[in-house]
Amino acid sequence: MVRIAKRWPVAALLASLHAVALFVIAILFYTSHDPERVFIWIYGFLASYPSSLLVRFLTNGNEAILAVSLFFIGTLQWGIIGVCIDAIVHRAKREATPNI
């Protein structure tokens, strides 16, 4: 895990932030007794957008499947975005070599 964080720091940060955010949302959902507690998943959909549009087709109203789908698909999405950002930053930091 440390090697991944050193190689792709932005990817590790974005994926970790997304995972922690959805973990907190799931805890708040399952500990709440409010009848309107399902609306907290709106934050999960916003945090996972645009991959949350795919999740909508994978779940049939089951909150547990929704939570797991948002967690894995959204974290994967933010990991890929982070890898792209890290690649751009790494490429910009490389020194230009003269053409021979």
DSSP file (Angstrom, degrees, kcal/mol; ACC not computed):
  #  RESIDUE AA STRUCTURE BP1 BP2  ACC     N-H-->O    O-->H-N    N-H-->O    O-->H-N    TCO  KAPPA ALPHA  PHI   PSI    X-CA   Y-CA   Z-CA
    1    1 A M     >        0   0    0      0, 0.0     4,-2.3     0, 0.0     5,-0.2   0.000 360.0 360.0 360.0 -36.6    0.0    0.0    0.0
    2    2 A V  H  >  +     0   0    0      1,-0.2     4,-2.0     2,-0.2     5,-0.2   0.884 360.0  52.7 -67.2 -37.2    2.9    2.3    0.8
    3    3 A R  H  > S+     0   0    0      2,-0.2     4,-2.3     1,-0.2    -1,-0.2   0.890 109.5  49.1 -65.1 -37.9    4.4    1.7   -2.7
    4    4 A I  H  > S+     0   0    0      1,-0.2     4,-3.1     2,-0.2     8,-0.2   0.918 110.6  50.2 -66.3 -42.9    1.1    2.6   -4.3
    5    5 A A  H  < S+     0   0    0     -4,-2.3    -2,-0.2     1,-0.2    -1,-0.2   0.840 113.5  46.2 -65.9 -32.5    0.8    5.8   -2.3
    6    6 A K  H  < S+     0   0    0     -4,-2.0    -1,-0.2    -5,-0.2    -2,-0.2   0.882 117.6  41.9 -75.9 -38.0    4.3    6.8   -3.3
    7    7 A R  H  < S+     0   0    0     -4,-2.3    -2,-0.2     1,-0.3    -3,-0.2   0.912 133.2  19.1 -75.4 -43.0    3.9    5.9   -6.9
    8    8 A W     X  +     0   0    0     -4,-3.1     4,-2.3    -5,-0.2    -1,-0.3  -0.671  69.6 163.3-127.9  75.8    0.4    7.4   -7.3
    9    9 A P  H  > S+     0   0    0      0, 0.0     4,-2.2     0, 0.0     5,-0.1   0.884  78.0  47.6 -66.1 -38.5   -0.2    9.8   -4.4
   10   10 A V  H  > S+     0   0    0     72,-0.2     4,-2.9     2,-0.2     5,-0.2   0.909 112.4  50.1 -69.4 -40.1   -3.2   11.7   -6.0
   11   11 A A  H  > S+     0   0    0     71,-0.5     4,-2.4     1,-0.2     5,-0.3   0.921 112.3  47.1 -62.7 -43.9   -4.8    8.4   -6.9
   12   12 A A  H  X S+     0   0    0     -4,-2.3     4,-2.1    -8,-0.2    -1,-0.2   0.897 113.8  48.6 -64.8 -39.5   -4.4    7.0   -3.4
   13   13 A L  H  X S+     0   0    0     -4,-2.2     4,-2.7    -5,-0.2    -2,-0.2   0.943 113.8  44.7 -66.0 -48.2   -5.7   10.3   -1.9
   14   14 A L  H  X S+     0   0    0     -4,-2.9     4,-2.2     1,-0.2    -2,-0.2   0.919 115.7  46.6 -64.7 -43.8   -8.8   10.5   -4.2
   15   15 A A  H  X S+     0   0    0     -4,-2.4     4,-2.4    63,-0.2    -1,-0.2   0.897 114.2  48.5 -65.7 -39.5   -9.7    6.8   -3.7
   16   16 A S  H  X S+     0   0    0     -4,-2.1     4,-2.7    -5,-0.3     5,-0.2   0.920 110.9  49.8 -67.0 -43.4   -9.2    7.0    0.0
   17   17 A L  H  X S+     0   0    0     -4,-2.7     4,-2.4     1,-0.2    -2,-0.2   0.911 112.6  47.6 -61.3 -42.0  -11.3   10.1    0.4
   18   18 A H  H  X S+     0   0    0     -4,-2.2     4,-2.4    -5,-0.2     5,-0.2   0.925 112.5  48.8 -65.0 -44.1  -14.1    8.5   -1.6
   19   19 A A  H  X S+     0   0    0     -4,-2.4     4,-2.0     1,-0.2    -2,-0.2   0.916 113.3  46.6 -63.0 -43.2  -13.9    5.3    0.4
   20   20 A V  H  X S+     0   0    0     -4,-2.7     4,-2.4     2,-0.2    -1,-0.2   0.907 111.4  52.2 -65.8 -41.5  -14.0    7.2    3.7
   21   21 A A  H  X S+     0   0    0     -4,-2.4     4,-2.2    -5,-0.2    -2,-0.2   0.929 112.7  43.8 -61.8 -45.4  -16.9    9.4    2.6
   22   22 A L  H  X S+     0   0    0     -4,-2.4     4,-2.4     2,-0.2    -1,-0.2   0.837 111.0  55.0 -71.0 -30.6  -19.0    6.5    1.5
   23   23 A F  H  X S+     0   0    0     -4,-2.0     4,-2.2    -5,-0.2    -2,-0.2   0.917 110.0  46.6 -64.4 -42.7  -18.1    4.6    4.7
   24   24 A V  H  X S+     0   0    0     -4,-2.4     4,-2.7     2,-0.2    -2,-0.2   0.902 111.7  51.2 -65.3 -41.3  -19.3    7.5    6.8
   25   25 A I  H  X S+     0   0    0     -4,-2.2     4,-2.3     1,-0.2    -2,-0.2   0.915 110.5  49.0 -62.3 -42.5  -22.5    7.8    4.7
   26   26 A A  H  X S+     0   0    0     -4,-2.4     4,-2.7     2,-0.2    -2,-0.2   0.901 111.2  49.6 -64.4 -40.8  -23.2    4.1    5.2
   27   27 A I  H  X S+     0   0    0     -4,-2.2     4,-1.6     1,-0.2    -2,-0.2   0.934 112.0  47.9 -63.3 -45.1  -22.7    4.4    8.9
   28   28 A L  H  X S+     0   0    0     -4,-2.7     4,-0.9     1,-0.2    -2,-0.2   0.879 113.0  49.7 -62.7 -36.9  -25.0    7.4    9.1
   29   29 A F  H  < S+     0   0    0     -4,-2.3     3,-0.4    -5,-0.2    -2,-0.2   0.943 113.9  42.7 -66.7 -48.0  -27.6    5.5    7.1
   30   30 A Y  H  < S+     0   0    0     -4,-2.7    -1,-0.2     1,-0.2    -2,-0.2   0.668 116.4  47.2 -78.7 -15.8  -27.5    2.3    9.1
   31   31 A T  H  < S+     0   0    0     -4,-1.6    -1,-0.2    -5,-0.2     2,-0.2   0.576  94.1  93.0 -97.6 -10.3  -27.5    4.1   12.5
   32   32 A S     <  -     0   0    0     -4,-0.9     5,-0.0    -3,-0.4    -4,-0.0  -0.560  51.5-167.9 -85.0 146.8  -30.3    6.5   11.7
   33   33 A H        +     0   0    0     -2,-0.2    -1,-0.1     3,-0.0    -4,-0.1   0.209  48.6 124.3-112.7  10.8  -33.9    5.8   12.6
   34   34 A D    >   -     0   0    0      1,-0.1     3,-1.6     2,-0.1     4,-0.1  -0.532  63.4-136.6 -71.7 133.8  -35.3    8.7   10.5
   35   35 A P  T 3  S+     0   0    0      0, 0.0     3,-0.4     0, 0.0    -1,-0.1   0.764 104.9  52.6 -64.0 -22.5  -37.8    7.5    7.9
   36   36 A E  T >  S+     0   0    0      1,-0.2     3,-1.5     2,-0.1     4,-0.1   0.062  71.9 117.0 -98.7  24.8  -36.2    9.8    5.3
   37   37 A R  G X   +     0   0    0     -3,-1.6     3,-1.7     1,-0.3     4,-0.2   0.710  58.3  75.4 -67.7 -19.1  -32.7    8.4    5.9
   38   38 A V  G >  S+     0   0    0     -3,-0.4     3,-1.5     1,-0.3    -1,-0.3   0.737  80.2  72.8 -65.5 -20.1  -32.6    7.0    2.3
   39   39 A F  G X  S+     0   0    0     -3,-1.5     3,-1.4     1,-0.3     4,-0.3   0.636  77.3  76.7 -70.7 -11.5  -32.0   10.6    1.1
   40   40 A I  G X> S+     0   0    0     -3,-1.7     3,-1.2     1,-0.3     4,-0.8   0.745  79.4  72.5 -68.8 -20.9  -28.5   10.5    2.5
   41   41 A W  H <> S+     0   0    0     -3,-1.5     4,-2.4     1,-0.3    -1,-0.3   0.652  77.5  77.7 -68.8 -12.9  -27.5    8.3   -0.5
   42   42 A I  H <> S+     0   0    0     -3,-1.4     4,-2.4     1,-0.2    -1,-0.3   0.900  92.3  51.9 -59.9 -38.7  -27.8   11.5   -2.6
   43   43 A Y  H <> S+     0   0    0     -3,-1.2     4,-2.4    -4,-0.3    -1,-0.2   0.884 108.1  51.4 -64.5 -37.1  -24.4   12.5   -1.2
   44   44 A G  H  X S+     0   0    0     -4,-0.8     4,-1.5     2,-0.2    -2,-0.2   0.894 109.8  49.2 -64.5 -40.3  -23.1    9.1   -2.3
   45   45 A F  H  < S+     0   0    0     -4,-2.4     4,-0.4     2,-0.2     7,-0.3   0.894 112.4  48.1 -66.4 -38.7  -24.4    9.6   -5.8
   46   46 A L  H >< S+     0   0    0     -4,-2.4     3,-0.8     1,-0.2    -2,-0.2   0.896 111.3  49.8 -68.1 -39.0  -22.8   13.0   -6.0
   47   47 A A  H 3< S+     0   0    0     -4,-2.4    -1,-0.2     1,-0.2    -2,-0.2   0.793 117.6  41.0 -69.0 -26.6  -19.5   11.7   -4.7
   48   48 A S  T >X S+     0   0    0     -4,-1.5     3,-1.1    -5,-0.2     4,-1.0   0.330  91.2 165.5-103.5   6.6  -19.5    8.9   -7.2
   49   49 A Y  T <4  +     0   0    0     -3,-0.8    -3,-0.0    -4,-0.4    -4,-0.0  -0.413  59.7  18.3 -65.3 138.3  -20.8   10.8  -10.2
   50   50 A P  T >4 S+     0   0    0      0, 0.0     3,-1.5     0, 0.0     4,-0.5  -0.984 125.7  52.9 -91.7  -4.7  -20.8    9.9  -13.2
   51   51 A S  T X> S+     0   0    0     -3,-1.1     4,-1.4     1,-0.3     3,-0.8   0.723  95.3  73.7 -68.6 -16.9  -20.2    6.2  -12.3
   52   52 A S  H 3X S+     0   0    0     -4,-1.0     4,-1.3    -7,-0.3    -1,-0.3   0.734  84.9  65.7 -67.6 -19.6  -23.3    6.4  -10.0
   53   53 A L  H <4 S+     0   0    0     -3,-1.5     4,-0.5     1,-0.2    -1,-0.2   0.854 102.3  47.6 -67.1 -33.8  -25.4    6.4  -13.1
   54   54 A L  H X> S+     0   0    0     -3,-0.8     3,-1.1    -4,-0.5     4,-0.7   0.864 105.3  59.0 -70.5 -38.0  -24.2    2.9  -13.8
   55   55 A V  H >X S+     0   0    0     -4,-1.4     4,-1.2     1,-0.3     3,-0.9   0.826  93.1  67.2 -62.4 -32.1  -24.9    1.8  -10.2
   56   56 A R  H 3< S+     0   0    0     -4,-1.3    -1,-0.3     1,-0.3    -2,-0.2   0.836 101.6  47.5 -58.9 -33.2  -28.6    2.8  -10.6
   57   57 A F  H <4 S+     0   0    0     -3,-1.1    -1,-0.3    -4,-0.5    -2,-0.2   0.668 108.1  55.9 -82.5 -16.9  -29.0   -0.1  -13.1
   58   58 A L  H << S+     0   0    0     -3,-0.9     2,-0.3    -4,-0.7    -2,-0.2   0.684 100.7  64.4 -88.1 -19.0  -27.2   -2.6  -10.9
   59   59 A T     <  -     0   0    0     -4,-1.2     4,-0.1    -3,-0.1     0, 0.0  -0.791  58.6-159.6-110.4 149.7  -29.4   -2.2   -7.8
   60   60 A N  S    S-     0   0    0     -2,-0.3     3,-0.1     2,-0.1    -3,-0.1  -0.231  74.4 -66.5-116.9  42.0  -33.1   -2.9   -7.4
   61   61 A G  S    S+     0   0    0      1,-0.3     2,-0.6    -5,-0.1    -2,-0.0   0.471  93.9 136.4  89.7   1.9  -33.8   -0.8   -4.4
   62   62 A N     >  -     0   0    0      1,-0.2     4,-2.1     2,-0.0    -1,-0.3  -0.747  44.1-155.7 -86.2 121.0  -31.6   -2.8   -2.0
   63   63 A E  H  > S+     0   0    0     -2,-0.6     4,-2.6     1,-0.2     5,-0.2   0.841  90.7  54.5 -67.9 -33.6  -29.6   -0.4    0.2
   64   64 A A  H  > S+     0   0    0      2,-0.2     4,-2.3     1,-0.2    -1,-0.2   0.924 110.8  44.7 -67.5 -43.0  -26.8   -2.9    0.9
   65   65 A I  H  > S+     0   0    0      2,-0.2     4,-2.7     1,-0.2     5,-0.2   0.889 113.0  52.9 -66.4 -38.0  -26.2   -3.6   -2.8
   66   66 A L  H  X S+     0   0    0     -4,-2.1     4,-2.8     2,-0.2     5,-0.3   0.931 109.8  47.8 -60.7 -46.2  -26.4    0.2   -3.4
   67   67 A A  H  X S+     0   0    0     -4,-2.6     4,-2.2     1,-0.2    -2,-0.2   0.926 114.9  44.4 -62.5 -45.8  -23.7    0.8   -0.8
   68   68 A V  H  X S+     0   0    0     -4,-2.3     4,-2.6     2,-0.2     5,-0.3   0.908 114.9  48.9 -66.9 -41.7  -21.4   -1.9   -2.0
   69   69 A S  H  X>S+     0   0    0     -4,-2.7     4,-2.4     2,-0.2     5,-0.5   0.934 113.0  46.3 -64.7 -46.3  -21.8   -0.8   -5.7
   70   70 A L  H  X5S+     0   0    0     -4,-2.8     4,-1.6    -5,-0.2     5,-0.4   0.905 113.3  51.7 -61.5 -40.1  -21.2    2.8   -5.0
   71   71 A F  H  X5S+     0   0    0     -4,-2.2     4,-1.8    -5,-0.3     5,-0.2   0.964 118.0  33.5 -62.0 -53.9  -18.2    2.0   -2.9
   72   72 A F  H  X5S+     0   0    0     -4,-2.6     4,-2.1     2,-0.2     5,-0.2   0.936 123.3  41.8 -73.8 -46.7  -16.4   -0.2   -5.4
   73   73 A I  H  X5S+     0   0    0     -4,-2.4     4,-2.2    -5,-0.3    -3,-0.2   0.921 118.8  45.5 -69.4 -42.1  -17.4    1.4   -8.6
   74   74 A G  H  X<S+     0   0    0     -4,-1.6     4,-2.5    -5,-0.5     5,-0.2   0.894 113.4  48.9 -67.4 -40.4  -16.9    5.0   -7.3
   75   75 A T  H  X S+     0   0    0     -4,-1.8     4,-2.0    -5,-0.4    -1,-0.2   0.895 111.8  49.9 -67.1 -38.7  -13.6    4.2   -5.6
   76   76 A L  H  X S+     0   0    0     -4,-2.1     4,-2.3    -5,-0.2    -2,-0.2   0.917 110.3  51.3 -62.2 -42.8  -12.4    2.6   -8.8
   77   77 A Q  H  X S+     0   0    0     -4,-2.2     4,-2.3     1,-0.2    -2,-0.2   0.939 112.0  44.9 -60.0 -48.1  -13.5    5.6  -10.8
   78   78 A W  H  X S+     0   0    0     -4,-2.5     4,-2.1     1,-0.2   -63,-0.2   0.808 110.7  55.3 -70.3 -27.7  -11.6    8.0   -8.5
   79   79 A G  H  X S+     0   0    0     -4,-2.0     4,-2.2    -5,-0.2    -1,-0.2   0.911 109.0  47.0 -66.4 -41.9   -8.6    5.8   -8.5
   80   80 A I  H  X S+     0   0    0     -4,-2.3     4,-2.1     2,-0.2    -2,-0.2   0.908 112.3  49.8 -65.8 -42.2   -8.5    5.9  -12.4
   81   81 A I  H  X S+     0   0    0     -4,-2.3     4,-2.2     1,-0.2    -1,-0.2   0.913 111.3  50.0 -62.0 -41.8   -8.9    9.7  -12.4
   82   82 A G  H  X S+     0   0    0     -4,-2.1     4,-2.8     2,-0.2   -71,-0.5   0.880 107.7  52.6 -64.5 -39.0   -6.1   10.0   -9.8
   83   83 A V  H  X S+     0   0    0     -4,-2.2     4,-2.4     2,-0.2    -1,-0.2   0.905 109.5  50.1 -62.9 -40.9   -3.8    7.8  -11.9
   84   84 A C  H  X S+     0   0    0     -4,-2.1     4,-2.1     2,-0.2    -2,-0.2   0.923 111.8  47.2 -63.1 -43.8   -4.4   10.0  -14.9
   85   85 A I  H  X S+     0   0    0     -4,-2.2     4,-2.5     1,-0.2    -2,-0.2   0.920 112.3  50.1 -63.5 -43.3   -3.6   13.1  -12.8
   86   86 A D  H  X S+     0   0    0     -4,-2.8     4,-2.8     1,-0.2    -1,-0.2   0.880 109.3  51.9 -63.2 -37.0   -0.5   11.5  -11.5
   87   87 A A  H  X S+     0   0    0     -4,-2.4     4,-2.4     2,-0.2    -1,-0.2   0.901 110.5  48.1 -66.0 -40.1    0.6   10.5  -15.0
   88   88 A I  H  X S+     0   0    0     -4,-2.1     4,-2.0     2,-0.2    -2,-0.2   0.930 114.6  45.4 -64.7 -44.9    0.2   14.1  -16.2
   89   89 A V  H  X S+     0   0    0     -4,-2.5     4,-1.7     2,-0.2    -2,-0.2   0.913 113.6  49.7 -64.9 -42.7    2.1   15.5  -13.2
   90   90 A H  H  X S+     0   0    0     -4,-2.8     4,-1.1     1,-0.2    -2,-0.2   0.901 111.1  49.4 -63.7 -40.7    4.8   12.9  -13.6
   91   91 A R  H  < S+     0   0    0     -4,-2.4     3,-0.2     1,-0.2    -1,-0.2   0.882 110.2  50.7 -66.2 -37.4    5.2   13.7  -17.3
   92   92 A A  H  < S+     0   0    0     -4,-2.0    -1,-0.2     1,-0.2    -2,-0.2   0.817 108.8  52.4 -70.0 -29.6    5.4   17.4  -16.6
   93   93 A K  H  < S+     0   0    0     -4,-1.7    -1,-0.2    -5,-0.1    -2,-0.2   0.723  86.8 101.2 -79.5 -20.8    8.1   16.9  -14.0
   94   94 A R  S  < S-     0   0    0     -4,-1.1     2,-0.3    -3,-0.2     3,-0.0  -0.349  79.0-116.1 -65.5 144.2   10.3   14.8  -16.3
   95   95 A E        -     0   0    0      1,-0.1     2,-0.3    -2,-0.0    -1,-0.1  -0.575  28.7-112.7 -79.8 142.1   13.2   16.7  -17.8
   96   96 A A        -     0   0    0     -2,-0.3    -1,-0.1     1,-0.0     0, 0.0  -0.560  28.1-143.6 -74.1 134.4   13.2   17.1  -21.5
   97   97 A T        -     0   0    0     -2,-0.3     2,-0.1     1,-0.0    -1,-0.0  -0.806  20.8-112.0 -99.2 141.9   16.0   15.2  -23.2
   98   98 A P        -     0   0    0      0, 0.0     2,-0.3     0, 0.0    -1,-0.0  -0.434  30.9-114.9 -71.3 143.9   17.7   16.7  -26.3
   99   99 A N              0   0    0      1,-0.1     0, 0.0    -2,-0.1     0, 0.0  -0.591 360.0 360.0 -77.1 137.2   17.1   15.0  -29.6
  100  100 A I              0   0    0     -2,-0.3    -1,-0.1     0, 0.0     0, 0.0   0.399 360.0 360.0-104.6 360.0   20.2   13.5  -31.1
